[in-house]
Each structure stands twice: as C-alpha cells, then as structure tokens.
C-alpha cells in the first residue's frame, strides 16, 4: 500500500467555547508551565460555569496528585471531532484530598486547528476477518482511522472491492473495558510485502474502508486518534 503524506493541519483559528463541544467526564490534556519545558498530563473535565470558571480533576502521577497551586498558569487542550482546541487559563483554587479537583479561569481566547478526518494511528491489534463465503482468518490491524484500517494477513483473503466482516477489540474508559468493534468493510487496496529475510513468508496487506460504522465505535476511534495525537505523535501515520 502506498505511503501517505503526513497529517495536514489547517491554519489556527479562533473558536467559540460552544464549538469545542465539551463533555462532562471528557478527557483533556493538562499542560503545566512551572518548568522551562512544559509538562503534559491528562485530566478529566468535571464541569463549568459559563464565563466564570471551569472545574477539572487534578492530574495524578505515580499514584499521587501533581503539585498545583493557585495562580499557576496552564494550557488546556481538548479534542472534538476533527478539531484540536487549546486555551490558556490560571488556577483559581485547588481542592485537596478527598476531592482532588481545581477551579480554573474560564477561557477568554480559544485557538483551534482542523485535522485530517481520516488521520490514521499505528496499532498492533489482533482481529478476525469473515469473508462472504463464511471463512474466518486471523489478521492484525497495523493502523486505524475513523474511516478504515490497514490489515496484515498471512494469506490471501479475497479479490479487491469485496466486502468482509471485521472484528476486533478496543479499550474503553473508564475501567479499561474491552469493547468489541465489528464493522463491515470493503477492501480497497491489496499489496504483497516480501520480508527482507528470504526464509520468512510474504505478508498480504489490505486497505479496508468501514461501512456504516456504529456511532459509538466511531467515537472510540476518534478518541484513539486523540490519545495518539496528544500523547505520542509518532503513532500518527
């Protein structure tokens, strides 16, 4: 399968608060500026009072809350759909044990960037493909997006443009729950990869496009992209 260019990003633009589509309980990136190099953490949005303040969980590191004081300057980054938004704020008040949450100043200026909708994330997820004839093949997903996946198979599956059933598991929060994702998919690209070592068998790769993906699973794949984007950009294809 031919390689794609790196993810393209549109120009940064101003966003209104409502455009971020924030959700109570949603995961946010929490960046502190207490050292020369900003430090990234993850936090959870508890709620907000419009034009007054926001409430977030104090991030934990090594099973303990991070050091956070009133007056600390922060950058908050959130992912909504194909938009990444960020804004500056200041810690107004910290509520220690047993609450571990903080009030932050309400954002005055929000910068947002639109990202490529089909941005792909490198993964290594076992999956199963079911063909129209009913045969099952164990495969691996090597990248995923909201629109499709790249699959590696030890054997040839079927001709191009054939529709197959795909089944794999993603981890959902909270609680690290395994959720089965089982979309139908159309094979769009087929390639054969010959390993450098002559004693190893060739591998078949298939680019597939999801068909009628469940909205819940779509959101999970969005979150997978978000996590990679803000935590490990090396995983973005």
Wavefront OBJ file of the C-alpha trace (Angstrom):
o trace
v 0.000 0.000 0.000
v 1.442 3.360 -0.947
v 2.540 5.648 1.853
v 0.531 8.752 2.585
v 1.856 12.208 3.350
v 1.951 13.267 6.997
v -1.290 14.565 8.514
v -2.139 18.014 7.235
v -3.288 20.706 9.597
v -5.292 23.754 8.692
v -4.440 27.219 9.907
v -5.117 28.009 13.529
v -8.320 29.973 14.012
v -10.436 31.404 16.812
v -13.156 29.165 18.239
v -16.152 29.922 20.431
v -16.483 27.963 23.669
v -19.548 26.104 22.390
v -17.658 24.925 19.300
v -15.431 22.726 21.452
v -18.459 20.534 22.297
v -17.023 19.776 25.723
v -18.486 16.809 27.586
v -18.573 16.377 31.355
v -16.263 13.467 32.111
v -14.306 14.026 28.907
v -10.536 13.625 28.873
v -8.414 16.740 28.404
v -4.723 17.464 28.123
v -3.465 19.482 31.071
v -0.155 21.288 30.448
v 1.739 22.966 33.291
v 4.390 25.653 32.839
v 6.238 25.502 36.160
v 9.493 24.466 34.496
v 11.326 25.641 31.383
v 9.818 22.775 29.424
v 6.005 22.434 29.628
v 4.852 19.196 31.230
v 1.875 17.296 29.835
v -0.672 15.471 31.969
v -4.162 14.111 31.434
v -7.194 15.271 33.358
v -10.976 14.969 33.369
v -13.466 17.785 32.899
v -15.928 17.932 35.803
v -17.953 20.949 34.667
v -18.039 24.714 34.197
v -19.948 27.894 34.903
v -20.094 29.875 31.665
v -17.875 32.987 31.699
v -16.866 32.296 35.309
v -14.758 29.166 35.869
v -14.116 25.557 34.870
v -13.748 22.552 37.180
v -11.244 19.783 36.412
v -9.737 16.828 38.221
v -6.188 17.352 39.471
v -3.988 15.031 37.373
v -2.250 12.129 39.097
v 1.286 10.956 38.505
v 2.794 7.879 40.175
v -0.452 7.434 42.136
v -0.232 10.918 43.644
v -1.739 14.289 42.647
v 0.651 16.629 40.848
v 1.782 19.813 42.588
v -0.726 22.529 41.713
v -1.040 25.958 43.305
v -3.360 28.914 42.977
v -2.043 31.266 40.309
v -0.331 28.546 38.248
v -0.618 29.146 34.513
v -1.891 26.252 32.422
v -2.652 25.336 28.843
v -5.675 23.111 28.318
v -6.026 21.152 25.089
v -9.158 19.302 24.031
v -10.117 17.192 21.036
v -13.561 17.449 19.466
v -14.339 15.623 16.265
v -11.540 16.588 13.896
v -10.677 19.776 15.783
v -7.979 20.267 18.396
v -8.582 23.344 20.557
v -6.345 24.891 23.204
v -6.566 27.824 25.582
v -4.644 29.403 28.436
v -6.034 29.653 31.947
v -4.975 30.180 35.556
v -5.627 28.016 38.614
v -8.113 29.843 40.843
v -8.464 27.338 43.659
v -7.276 23.822 44.458
v -9.430 21.409 46.458
v -7.178 18.762 48.077
v -7.988 15.299 49.447
v -10.508 13.751 49.159
v -11.806 15.826 46.220
v -8.691 16.476 44.138
v -10.217 18.988 41.788
v -9.427 22.565 40.796
v -11.209 25.690 39.597
v -9.647 27.289 36.502
v -10.346 30.655 34.945
v -12.837 30.485 32.085
v -11.136 30.682 28.654
v -11.106 34.107 27.030
v -9.417 33.108 23.777
v -9.606 29.645 22.201
v -7.361 28.601 19.329
v -8.385 25.649 17.178
v -6.936 23.591 14.361
v -8.820 21.300 11.987
v -7.146 17.973 11.340
v -7.481 15.477 8.552
v -10.629 13.451 9.266
v -9.090 10.140 8.223
v -5.878 10.544 10.219
v -4.508 7.071 10.887
v -2.931 5.724 14.078
v -0.331 2.951 14.208
v -1.658 -0.021 16.158
v -0.948 -3.720 16.617
v -4.367 -5.231 17.252
v -5.369 -8.845 16.567
v -8.556 -9.117 14.545
v -10.641 -11.584 12.610
v -11.978 -11.278 9.084
v -15.042 -13.140 7.859
v -15.495 -13.378 4.094
v -18.750 -13.678 2.159
v -18.200 -17.443 1.944
v -18.101 -17.658 5.747
v -14.394 -18.415 6.133
v -12.536 -16.855 9.079
v -8.956 -15.599 9.061
v -6.907 -14.238 11.974
v -5.182 -10.997 10.976
v -3.542 -7.929 12.541
v -4.588 -4.301 12.257
v -1.474 -2.160 11.752
v -3.234 1.187 11.537
v -6.720 2.506 12.233
v -8.812 5.573 11.484
v -12.476 6.518 11.739
v -12.859 5.578 8.083
v -10.904 2.338 7.773
v -7.847 0.252 8.560
v -4.725 -1.368 7.150
v -4.682 -5.120 7.716
v -1.837 -7.635 7.558
v -2.728 -11.234 6.771
v -0.506 -14.319 6.441
v -2.592 -15.493 3.484
v -4.547 -14.029 0.601
v -8.135 -13.257 1.529
v -10.266 -12.312 -1.438
v -10.403 -10.166 -4.537
v -10.477 -6.381 -4.345
v -13.688 -4.462 -3.691
v -15.159 -7.441 -1.852
v -16.991 -6.745 1.394
v -15.870 -8.562 4.529
v -16.780 -8.637 8.191
v -14.147 -7.360 10.615
v -13.999 -7.964 14.359
v -11.546 -6.567 16.920
v -11.472 -5.088 20.425
v -10.726 -1.581 21.684
v -10.192 -0.454 25.277
v -12.857 1.946 26.562
v -12.701 4.258 29.557
v -13.479 4.353 32.386
v -12.459 0.967 33.687
v -10.335 -0.292 30.776
v -13.319 -2.187 29.370
v -12.878 -4.279 26.240
v -15.431 -3.311 23.606
v -15.928 -5.414 20.512
v -15.932 -3.456 17.257
v -17.368 -5.430 14.348
v -17.960 -3.284 11.262
v -18.429 -4.431 7.712
v -15.624 -3.235 5.468
v -14.853 -3.001 1.768
v -11.394 -3.992 0.551
v -9.928 -1.076 -1.413
v -6.210 -1.888 -1.741
v -4.210 -5.110 -1.841
v -0.447 -5.451 -1.637
v 2.103 -8.181 -1.017
v 5.065 -7.449 1.259
v 8.117 -9.649 0.802
v 10.244 -9.760 4.002
v 13.953 -8.951 3.770
v 14.752 -12.371 5.196
v 14.200 -14.930 2.449
v 13.176 -17.629 4.930
v 10.116 -15.676 6.088
v 6.768 -15.917 4.267
v 5.274 -12.990 2.382
v 2.574 -10.908 4.041
v -0.612 -9.659 2.393
v -1.790 -6.160 3.296
v -5.320 -4.896 2.773
v -6.595 -1.355 2.984
v -10.245 -1.501 4.010
v -12.954 1.134 4.286
v -15.570 0.786 7.023
v -19.227 0.553 6.015
v -21.919 2.027 8.310
v -19.675 2.181 11.377
v -21.599 2.285 14.659
v -21.571 5.859 16.092
v -20.268 4.565 19.440
v -17.382 2.812 17.701
v -16.745 5.924 15.594
v -16.332 7.929 18.799
v -13.962 5.320 20.220
v -11.795 5.558 17.107
v -11.849 9.351 17.398
v -10.615 9.012 20.967
v -7.872 6.631 19.825
v -6.704 9.290 17.366
v -6.909 11.961 20.065
v -4.819 9.947 22.509
v -2.113 9.381 19.905
v -2.211 12.992 18.783
v -1.599 14.497 22.195
v 0.424 11.719 23.833
v 2.528 10.135 21.101
v 2.501 11.834 17.705
v 4.925 9.174 16.420
v 1.898 6.896 16.176
v 0.188 9.190 13.661
v 0.575 7.881 10.113
l 1 2 3 4 5 6 7 8 9 10 11 12 13 14 15 16 17 18 19 20 21 22 23 24 25 26 27 28 29 30 31 32 33 34 35 36 37 38 39 40 41 42 43 44 45 46 47 48 49 50 51 52 53 54 55 56 57 58 59 60 61 62 63 64 65 66 67 68 69 70 71 72 73 74 75 76 77 78 79 80 81 82 83 84 85 86 87 88 89 90 91 92 93 94 95 96 97 98 99 100 101 102 103 104 105 106 107 108 109 110 111 112 113 114 115 116 117 118 119 120 121 122 123 124 125 126 127 128 129 130 131 132 133 134 135 136 137 138 139 140 141 142 143 144 145 146 147 148 149 150 151 152 153 154 155 156 157 158 159 160 161 162 163 164 165 166 167 168 169 170 171 172 173 174 175 176 177 178 179 180 181 182 183 184 185 186 187 188 189 190 191 192 193 194 195 196 197 198 199 200 201 202 203 204 205 206 207 208 209 210 211 212 213 214 215 216 217 218 219 220 221 222 223 224 225 226 227 228 229 230 231 232 233 234 235 236 237
